[in-house]
């Protein structure tokens, strides 16, 4: 699925939009309503981005679990294994697991999750 705006970009966009709109002064009673709507929008958008980031991290966890199932074949390998490609496949699985773990860690450390609470 193609994402039009990445999570970090969306966070920046919301922050910039909020900063810009906070400078707008309306000459009517609707300013209070506008400010409330802007605050709710900002809060909802930050919560949406947090949910998406957590879902992405959980997706990496699912990727790891799927690859771990293939690593059970490692138990049946011996040093005398005639099919050397089995070792290369296991090594690739470990690299893929490490990459998914790094991605999940980066997501969980992202500004979206460790930034201000809304």
Secondary structure, DSSP 8 states (H G I E B T S, - for coil): ---SS-HHHHHHHHHHHHHHHTT---SSTHHHHHHHHHHHHHHHHHHHHHHHHHHHHHHHHHHHHHHHHHHGGGGG--TT-S-THHHHHHHHHHHHHHHHHHHHHHHHTSHHHHS---
